[in-house]
């Protein structure tokens, strides 16, 4: 449904999930020292969750575990300005089940900092919303 004043289109859950799964670079949005912060990560969607890798002892790891976070992905055409944005809100947990970690290792989730990062983080997709940006028509 488009917003008449802005032209933005609100996306339904199914389209948001499809767009979320269509790319592999997003931003984890969390609070670090009571201030908002966004960290780029490579990720994959698995069921109703976003999964990414990180290292132990990072401020991201400490801020993530068992906290509500945001996760955002988007795409914009540089020439027309057309694009979309999807925002996930959910609980972040560090995955500790060895069987699940084995599956994720085989799945090959990449990492911006290298594939050897030992921790996997799950963000549950508790809420998801998205907007499509129409861009210029000429």
SULUR-V591302 format. One record per helix or strand of 2 or more residues. SS is the DSSP state (H for helix, E for strand). FROM is the first residue (numbers start at 1). TO is the last residue. If there is no record, write none. Layout:
# SULUR-V591302
ss->SS from->FROM to->TO
ss->SS from->FROM to->TO
This chain:
# SULUR-V591302
ss->E from->9 to->11
ss->H from->13 to->21
ss->E from->25 to->32
ss->E from->35 to->42
ss->E from->44 to->45
ss->E from->49 to->54
ss->H from->59 to->64
ss->E from->67 to->76
ss->E from->83 to->94
ss->H from->98 to->107
ss->E from->119 to->124
ss->E from->127 to->133
